[in-house]
Amino acid sequence: MEGMDASHFTIAGMWAQMGYTAKVVVIILLAMSIWSVGFAIERFVRFFKAKRESLQVATGITPLLKSHKLEEAISFAKRRDFRNSHLARVLAAGLTEFQYENSLGDLPPDFDVVDSGKRAIERETLRTTAEMRKGLGNLATISATAPFVGLFGTVFGIITAFQGMALSGSGGIGAVSAGIAEALFTTALGLGVAIPSVWLYNHFMNKIERFHVEMSNASSELVDYFLKNRKS
């Protein structure tokens, strides 16, 4: 196999010199990278809207509850403007359940309206958290497997280098340069895909944890409201 001159040490030049296996590895890693970038952009936008809308919900719904305007509070939480808000979903679920159960006049003696509202809040919290985690499993898989996919290309690059040595009958740099370049390129690409994916995964998990704390705090305050305003 002939060596590579300086003009070949470009992306296009290395691509032209790569074997089919290395090209498949590069395509897989690029697909992983594109998916990670697209997912990250979607999550950044989604979480930004969730934070902004939840702040508006918290500021707007508090005076309504203090004034005992339950109907208005439910309508406010269910506004389409707040469809990305995690707090809006949890508060709307709890308030709707509380209003419905509290309005019934023939409940069993052992039925607790507050417990019913708490269960509705917990269900909605679980659903909301699950939706926020959607796609993070794939991101974790990419961050864990991308280096090994790159390593797979590295192994074939080394094989290419040895084939160059065998064909040329010598171990000079010209004989092995193509294979070594192929090996190093796939290794670097694998790490280049994996490292940002790990950062993004940890960042989004921390965001979700903060959102979960916010939902828990709002739920606790809402349960206090239920206890003070349930029908005796």
C-alpha positions in Angstrom: 0.0 0.0 0.0 1.4 3.4 -0.8 2.0 6.0 1.9 0.3 9.3 2.3 1.9 12.6 1.4 1.1 15.9 3.1 -1.9 16.7 0.8 -3.6 13.5 2.0 -3.7 14.5 5.6 -7.0 16.3 5.2 -10.5 15.1 6.0 -11.2 14.4 2.3 -7.8 12.8 1.8 -8.1 10.5 4.8 -11.6 9.6 3.8 -10.4 8.6 0.3 -7.6 6.4 1.8 -9.9 4.7 4.4 -11.1 1.1 4.0 -14.7 0.2 3.9 -14.8 -0.8 7.6 -13.3 2.5 8.7 -15.8 4.4 6.6 -18.7 2.5 8.1 -17.3 3.4 11.6 -17.0 7.1 10.7 -20.6 7.1 9.3 -21.9 5.5 12.5 -20.1 8.0 14.7 -21.3 10.9 12.6 -24.8 9.7 12.9 -24.4 9.4 16.7 -23.0 12.9 16.8 -25.8 14.4 14.7 -28.5 12.7 16.9 -26.7 14.0 20.1 -26.6 17.5 18.8 -30.2 17.5 17.7 -31.4 16.0 21.0 -29.3 18.5 23.0 -30.8 21.5 21.1 -34.3 20.1 21.6 -33.7 19.5 25.4 -32.1 23.0 25.9 -35.1 24.6 24.3 -37.6 22.4 26.2 -35.9 23.0 29.6 -35.6 26.7 29.0 -39.3 27.0 28.3 -40.1 24.8 31.3 -38.1 27.0 33.6 -39.6 30.3 32.2 -43.2 29.1 32.2 -43.0 27.5 35.6 -41.8 30.8 37.1 -44.8 32.5 35.5 -47.1 29.7 36.9 -45.7 30.0 40.4 -46.1 33.8 40.4 -49.6 33.8 38.9 -51.3 30.9 40.8 -50.2 31.8 44.3 -52.5 34.8 44.7 -55.4 32.9 43.2 -55.1 30.1 45.8 -54.7 32.6 48.6 -58.0 34.2 47.4 -59.6 30.7 47.2 -60.3 31.1 43.5 -59.9 27.4 42.8 -61.7 27.4 39.4 -59.5 30.3 38.2 -56.4 28.6 39.5 -57.1 25.4 37.6 -57.9 27.3 34.4 -54.7 29.3 34.8 -52.6 26.2 35.2 -54.1 24.5 32.2 -53.4 27.5 29.8 -51.7 26.5 26.6 -49.1 29.1 27.3 -47.8 26.8 30.1 -47.8 23.5 28.2 -44.1 23.1 28.8 -44.2 23.9 32.5 -43.7 21.0 34.9 -45.2 23.0 37.7 -48.4 23.7 35.7 -49.0 20.0 35.0 -48.5 19.0 38.6 -50.6 21.8 40.1 -53.4 21.3 37.5 -53.6 17.6 38.2 -53.7 18.0 42.0 -56.2 20.9 42.0 -58.5 19.2 39.5 -58.6 16.0 41.6 -59.1 18.0 44.8 -61.9 20.1 43.3 -63.7 17.0 41.9 -63.5 14.9 45.1 -64.3 17.8 47.4 -67.4 18.6 45.4 -68.9 15.1 45.9 -71.3 14.8 48.7 -71.7 11.0 49.1 -68.1 10.0 49.7 -67.4 6.9 52.0 -66.5 7.8 55.6 -63.0 6.5 55.2 -62.3 8.4 52.0 -59.6 11.1 52.3 -59.8 13.9 49.7 -56.3 15.0 50.5 -54.8 11.6 49.9 -56.6 11.4 46.6 -55.1 14.8 45.6 -51.7 13.6 46.7 -51.9 10.5 44.5 -52.9 12.6 41.5 -49.9 14.8 42.1 -47.6 11.9 42.4 -48.9 10.3 39.2 -48.4 13.5 37.2 -44.9 14.0 38.8 -43.9 10.6 37.6 -45.3 11.1 34.1 -43.6 14.5 33.8 -40.3 13.3 35.0 -40.5 10.3 32.6 -41.1 12.7 29.7 -38.2 14.8 30.7 -35.9 11.8 30.8 -37.1 10.7 27.3 -34.0 10.2 25.1 -31.5 10.4 27.8 -31.0 6.7 27.7 -29.9 6.9 24.1 -27.6 9.8 25.0 -26.0 7.7 27.8 -25.6 4.8 25.3 -23.8 7.0 22.8 -21.5 8.4 25.5 -20.6 4.9 26.6 -20.3 3.2 23.2 -18.8 5.8 21.0 -15.2 5.3 22.2 -15.5 1.6 21.6 -16.9 2.2 18.1 -13.9 4.4 17.5 -11.7 1.7 18.9 -13.2 -0.8 16.5 -12.1 1.5 13.6 -8.7 1.9 15.3 -8.1 -1.9 15.2 -8.9 -2.0 11.5 -6.6 1.0 11.0 -3.7 -0.9 12.6 -4.6 -3.9 10.4 -4.4 -1.6 7.4 -1.0 -0.4 8.6 0.3 -4.0 8.8 -1.0 -4.8 5.4 0.9 -1.8 4.1 4.1 -3.1 5.7 3.5 -6.6 4.2 2.8 -5.2 0.7 5.8 -2.9 0.7 8.2 -5.3 2.4 9.4 -2.7 4.8 8.4 -1.0 8.0 9.0 2.6 6.8 6.6 5.4 7.7 5.4 5.6 4.2 4.1 2.1 4.3 2.1 2.4 7.5 1.1 6.1 7.4 -2.3 5.4 5.8 -3.3 2.8 8.4 -2.0 4.9 11.3 -3.9 8.0 10.1 -7.1 5.9 9.7 -6.6 4.5 13.3 -6.0 7.8 14.9 -8.8 9.5 13.0 -11.5 7.0 14.2 -10.1 7.1 17.7 -10.3 10.9 17.8 -13.8 10.9 16.3 -15.0 8.3 18.8 -13.7 10.5 21.7 -15.1 13.6 20.1 -18.6 12.1 20.1 -18.4 10.5 23.5 -17.0 13.4 25.6 -19.7 16.0 24.8 -22.4 13.3 25.2 -21.2 12.6 28.7 -21.3 16.3 29.6 -24.7 16.8 28.1 -26.1 13.7 29.9 -24.8 14.9 33.2 -26.1 18.5 32.6 -29.6 17.3 31.6 -29.8 14.9 34.6 -28.9 17.8 36.9 -31.6 19.9 35.3 -34.2 17.2 35.7 -33.2 16.7 39.4 -33.7 20.4 40.0 -37.1 20.3 38.3 -38.1 17.3 40.4 -37.2 19.3 43.6 -39.4 22.2 42.3 -42.3 19.8 41.7 -41.8 18.2 45.1 -41.8 21.6 46.8 -44.9 22.7 44.9 -46.6 19.5 45.7 -45.9 19.9 49.4 -47.3 23.4 49.4 -50.4 22.2 47.5 -51.0 19.4 50.0 -50.9 22.1 52.8 -53.6 24.0 50.8 -55.7 20.8 50.6 -55.5 20.2 54.3 -56.6 23.8 55.1 -59.4 23.8 52.5 -60.9 20.3 52.5 -64.6 19.9 53.2 -65.1 18.8 56.8 
